[in-house]
């Protein structure tokens, strides 16, 4: 399924999509965006790469199994809820740093939760896309 147009477009767009996904992640705790939409954009970048070069090349580019992203994201999201407990607040209460950073704004546990959601969404979508691409490649013989 290699074409010159897809390969060239992929080289140009993949970096832009990944930077945009981080932008969505970082602005999500103050404005629309967040871990879910950022994770979808990042997954679309790697999905485009898998369509252009095959799922094996995309897996090699990522260096991790998508299930690792899912598990890590769940742990990060869960850990973000425990920061409020020592202060006598309910589980998953948002805690914020008092000093805002120039680009990100105020850091807090909602951003940590968004990072966890980002990894979960990235892992689930990549697992789905890689599985479908590999099944398609087996039916057609081999990925070209």
Buried (B, 14 or more C-beta within 10 A) or exposed (E): BEEEEBEEEBEEBBEEBBEBBEBBBBBBBBEEBBBBBBBBBBBBBBBBBBBBBBBBEBBEEBEEBBEEBBBBBBEBBEEBBEBBEEEEEEEBBBBBEEEEEEEEBBBBBBBBBBBBBBBBBBBBBBBEBBEEBBEEBEEEEEBE
